[in-house]
Amino acid sequence: MLKINNLKASIEGNKILTGINLDVKPGEVHAIMGPNGSGKSTLSSVIAGREEYEVEDGTIDFDGESIMDLSPEERAHKGIFLSFQYPIEIPGVSVSNFLKTSLNESRKAQGLEPMPAGDLLKMMREKMELLEIKKGFLSRSLNQGFSGGEKKRNEIFQMAMLEPKLAILDETDSGLDIDALRIVANGVNKLKSKDNATVLITHYQRLLDYIVPDFVHVLYNGRIVKSGTKDLAHELEEKGYDWIIKEAEQL
Amino acid sequence: MNLKDKLIKAFQETESTLSFQKERKDSIRRLEEFGFPTVKDEEWKYTNLLPIIKNEYALSASESLISKNLLDEYILTETETNVIAFVNGEFSHELSDIDTEKITLCPLSLAEKKHSTVVQNYWGKALPEHPDSLVALNTALSKEGVFVHVPKNTVAERPIQIVYFTTNISSDLFLQTRNLVVVEENAQVQITERHQNIDQKEVFTNSVTEIFAHDNSLIDFYKIQNDKRNCSLIDNTWVKQGKNCTCTVDTFSFGGKFIRNNLSFLLEGQYSESNMRGITLIGVNQLVDHHTLVDHAVANCQSNEMYKGIFDDNAKGVFNGKVMVRPDSQKTNAFQSNNNLLLTDSASIDTKPQLEIYADDVACSHGCTVGQLDDDALFYLRSRGIPFKEAQAMLMYAFANDVLSNVKIPELKQKLNRIIAEKLGVQIDIEV
């Protein structure tokens, strides 16, 4: 589904990604871990098409086609979803209007009619229940005055509504208390299917107790220096990143 | 003949037929003495009137008609309202729809005859002793406009819509329109006003509106400035407020090539509130200038000022917000903000808060910002599948939201939303 080959990217002359290789297949959950500054968030931004980053080399294919020349919205229309580490506050745009616009723009790109208002509302209600979101939420301004937990729940709510093929969750666990983490993880797990895939970007192993990955990759200095199964995450939790960094530097 | 001389000559020719002869004579002398303002005047430093006044204008046009269907494009049609319309400066019976039991709404020329006492008591009384040349010019030459009188303890249930059309004019036209709004004690009214040219010829309007808000009254005045690109407008509004009353003037500037708003509030009674808000959304070759003045002449009043501007292409904005707090006006609250988005490098805004505070127990604040759209926010929206243009539009809606959310007539709010969407070239259905 997602195939990244030797990806190198920089911002304002600083090389951040120095040769990423990643292959994500339908139904899989991948975790990308790594110390601060290793390039985790850059990787997610580059996949989602953020234009401030310059891709210097390599390829990103999605469903067998290159997405390198596509705008962020076109990538979203193809089914790529990025859950933000710091969701943006947008005063004056309500959650429901935002979702309606977002969903219908994606439908338009696929040649579909806008979703009838009744169906949309029904869908919103279902997904809200899944994420234990209260009723008044829809009419609030997007992310404005939301607590950290509400913002992350809102991200997963959007993901539930947009039903992406590939969800990249950037530090979704940061700033969450244990209840919110459980709700968010539960939401993500319920949305998993054999046809979609999830990439979890995380600093800590904690999230991986709730969303169990098939593969764990360690990112360091803009490259994946080690890949393994979920056991690797446990090892990192116990021993920290130093041993991997040492190993990587020896190579 | 230059415009000034032409105006003076026109005055001399019609002088004997006009009311308020002394006031008019004094006023034309002011124009004669001071002429039109230039960029050397501090108040006109950033706004050059010269290209507008050097044009050749006729000072009146022959009567004309427009269709009811065309009228409907420019007014609220789903809300029950009173409509008072003018075509080429003349009151239009055909277009107006006035059904008033409790209030008086009529052309000013008629009010001078039928309600002469009220007109005599108020006409010109909200204006300063030494008005600028443009207000003086209007006082000297204006013949027609709207008269609104809301008696004591009366709520005008239907909003009043004022529309000034121009059409079928044989040459470019310079108009002086004049409104007089008197709201008595404990009375309420909502008013909308727009100037709309339908012609290919240029129209330049110099308008004066006087608003008298008596004790405990409530007034909402909405100015919709979305005229054709060949139009210029100088809108002078003077508000005088008594005790414990609230007056709001909101200005929405989208169209026209040159707009200067001079909006002044005089707070003469305690515990009153003045609100002025605006959205300016303009592009190529457009200029919008907001000059506001709030004079806190007494204690315990509040003024709130919020202007938002979005400037595309080579659009030019000017904001000058003056707040005067007199020595005895303790416990004054005065808030002012002017926020601007510049979408290109060639768009510009000159913004100047001007606070003169002579009392020591007051809360006054002002802030102005000039910025661009937030890249992080744009990426966030686009990553959700919302195309660039729509994402930009959404952020601009969000930016303007504080002002729009205060509009109290739902249909007007919808209409403004539609105008904004149209201006931004998007079809998004978001309600802010």
Chai-1 contact restraints between the chains, C-beta under 6 A:
chainA,res_idxA,chainB,res_idxB,connection_type,confidence,min_distance_angstrom,max_distance_angstrom,comment,restraint_id
A,A48,B,S383,contact,1.0,0.0,6.0,A-B,restraint_1
A,R50,B,F379,contact,1.0,0.0,6.0,A-B,restraint_2
A,P72,B,R382,contact,1.0,0.0,6.0,A-B,restraint_3
A,P72,B,S383,contact,1.0,0.0,6.0,A-B,restraint_4
A,E73,B,R382,contact,1.0,0.0,6.0,A-B,restraint_5
A,E73,B,G385,contact,1.0,0.0,6.0,A-B,restraint_6
A,E73,B,P387,contact,1.0,0.0,6.0,A-B,restraint_7
A,A76,B,S383,contact,1.0,0.0,6.0,A-B,restraint_8
A,A76,B,G385,contact,1.0,0.0,6.0,A-B,restraint_9
A,H77,B,G385,contact,1.0,0.0,6.0,A-B,restraint_10
A,L82,B,S383,contact,1.0,0.0,6.0,A-B,restraint_11
A,I88,B,D376,contact,1.0,0.0,6.0,A-B,restraint_12
A,I88,B,A377,contact,1.0,0.0,6.0,A-B,restraint_13
A,I88,B,Y380,contact,1.0,0.0,6.0,A-B,restraint_14
A,I90,B,A398,contact,1.0,0.0,6.0,A-B,restraint_15
A,P91,B,A398,contact,1.0,0.0,6.0,A-B,restraint_16
A,G92,B,A398,contact,1.0,0.0,6.0,A-B,restraint_17
A,G92,B,N401,contact,1.0,0.0,6.0,A-B,restraint_18
A,G92,B,V432,contact,1.0,0.0,6.0,A-B,restraint_19
A,V93,B,M394,contact,1.0,0.0,6.0,A-B,restraint_20
A,V93,B,A398,contact,1.0,0.0,6.0,A-B,restraint_21
A,N97,B,I430,contact,1.0,0.0,6.0,A-B,restraint_22
A,T101,B,I386,contact,1.0,0.0,6.0,A-B,restraint_23
A,T101,B,I428,contact,1.0,0.0,6.0,A-B,restraint_24
A,S102,B,R384,contact,1.0,0.0,6.0,A-B,restraint_25
A,S102,B,G385,contact,1.0,0.0,6.0,A-B,restraint_26
A,S102,B,I386,contact,1.0,0.0,6.0,A-B,restraint_27
A,E105,B,G385,contact,1.0,0.0,6.0,A-B,restraint_28
A,E105,B,I386,contact,1.0,0.0,6.0,A-B,restraint_29
A,S106,B,G385,contact,1.0,0.0,6.0,A-B,restraint_30
